[in-house]
Amino acid sequence: MLRLSKFSFILLLIFAASPLAALESFPRASFMLKDKLYELEIADTQARKSQGLMFRKALASNAGMLFYFNESGGLYIWMKNTLIPLTVLWLDDHARVIHIERLQPCKADPCPSYGPDQPARYVIELHADEWKRFEPGDVLPAIQRWQAAR
């Protein structure tokens, strides 16, 4: 019995030291964006925003993450510890797409930052193949409705 206890303790220490140990859980919401239903995780706290989609090994084509900020500003992201390529949309206060990037995982430190030259309020990260669905100037009313309901 003592051996099992030591083994269990060692497993617990290994897990606690791993990057997965501190991962946040995210609330989810469904959004109809350009005639496709997406299930987005909501990054609405500093801890969730910092974590983002780090350490994910896959992302469904209808899944992603919405980063919400209380006010517009210079919003930049990086791909540190992000294992999958992403399509990233930046939206202004009116949920209008102002910038789009198709980003690859960062493989060397320091990782570059990406973002628009103008203030943004929302960032949406989606499967990399989704970049063809969106264009600068697109307005995403589902984001506006979600914001109004908060």
Residue pairs with C-beta under 8 A, 6 or more apart in sequence:
15 21
19 54
19 55
19 81
20 55
23 51
23 55
24 45
24 47
24 48
24 51
26 41
26 42
26 43
26 48
26 65
27 41
27 42
27 44
28 39
28 40
28 41
28 42
29 39
29 40
29 42
29 66
29 146
30 37
30 38
30 39
30 40
31 37
31 38
31 40
31 66
31 140
31 142
31 143
31 146
32 38
32 142
33 124
33 133
33 134
33 140
33 142
33 143
34 133
34 134
34 138
34 140
36 62
36 133
37 62
38 62
38 63
38 64
38 126
39 60
39 62
39 63
39 64
40 63
40 64
40 65
40 66
40 124
41 63
41 64
41 65
41 66
42 48
42 65
42 66
42 68
43 49
43 51
43 52
43 65
43 66
43 67
43 68
44 68
49 67
52 65
52 67
52 77
52 82
52 125
53 59
53 64
53 65
53 82
53 84
53 86
53 125
54 80
54 81
54 82
55 81
55 83
56 82
56 83
56 84
57 83
57 84
58 84
59 84
59 86
59 126
59 127
60 127
61 127
61 129
61 130
62 127
63 126
63 127
64 124
64 125
64 126
64 127
64 130
65 124
65 125
66 122
66 123
66 124
66 143
66 146
67 75
67 77
67 122
67 123
67 124
67 125
68 121
68 122
68 147
69 75
69 120
69 121
69 122
71 121
72 92
72 93
72 119
72 120
72 121
73 119
73 120
73 121
74 115
74 119
74 120
75 90
75 115
75 116
75 119
75 120
75 121
75 123
76 113
76 114
76 115
77 88
77 113
77 114
77 115
77 123
77 125
78 106
78 111
78 112
78 113
78 114
79 86
79 103
79 104
79 105
79 106
79 111
79 114
80 106
80 109
80 111
81 106
82 103
82 105
82 106
83 105
84 105
84 128
85 102
85 103
85 104
85 105
85 128
86 102
86 103
86 125
86 126
86 127
86 128
87 100
87 101
87 102
87 103
87 125
87 126
87 127
87 128
87 129
87 130
87 131
87 134
88 100
88 101
88 102
88 103
88 114
88 123
88 124
88 125
88 126
89 97
89 99
89 100
89 123
89 124
89 126
89 134
90 97
90 98
90 99
90 100
90 115
90 116
90 120
90 122
90 123
91 97
91 98
91 120
91 121
91 122
91 123
91 124
91 140
91 143
92 98
92 118
92 119
92 120
92 121
93 121
94 139
94 144
95 122
95 139
95 140
95 141
95 143
95 144
95 147
96 137
96 138
96 139
96 140
97 134
97 135
97 136
97 137
97 138
97 139
97 140
98 116
98 118
98 120
98 136
99 115
99 116
99 118
99 120
99 136
100 131
100 134
100 135
100 136
101 114
102 128
102 131
103 114
103 128
106 112
122 143
124 143
